[in-house]
Structures are given as C-alpha cells and as structure tokens.
C-alpha cells in the first residue's frame, strides 16, 4: 500500500513545488519528499503536459515500482 498519498507533505503539495522538486530548483529534504512530488505529478496528470522528460521519468518510476499509477477519480484538482 502506498502511504505517499496520505502523507501531510503530499497532501499539501502545490504544482509549482512538485515541479520544483522534480526539476531540482526546490531541494527535497528527504527521498520520500522527492518521490511524493513525482507521485503528485502523475496523479494530477501534470507530468504528461510538461516537457517530455517529465513523462519519461514518471513512466520509468512507475515501471520500477517506485510510484503508482494514478488513481482514477471523477476529477483531479491541480493546485
């Protein structure tokens, strides 16, 4: 079970912060924060709308079991 989605850090992420953590212009304090940022980008669908390497990296992380595929919901809110 992925506990990333239930962490306070994940719940309070913004799109800007998640992109910053993924790109490296915002420093993650832990590996879990970095992973949460990528999970957020996948869950919101944002990684598929940005530069190609975001989608490729996200797919690699999914394939390697580091993050999960997005949960299908009726709506996804991007902060």
Buried (B, 14 or more C-beta within 10 A) or exposed (E): EEEBBEBEBBEEBEBEBBBBBBEEEBEBEEEBBBBBBBBBBBBBEBBBEBEEEBBEBBBEBBEEEBBBEBEEEEEEEEE
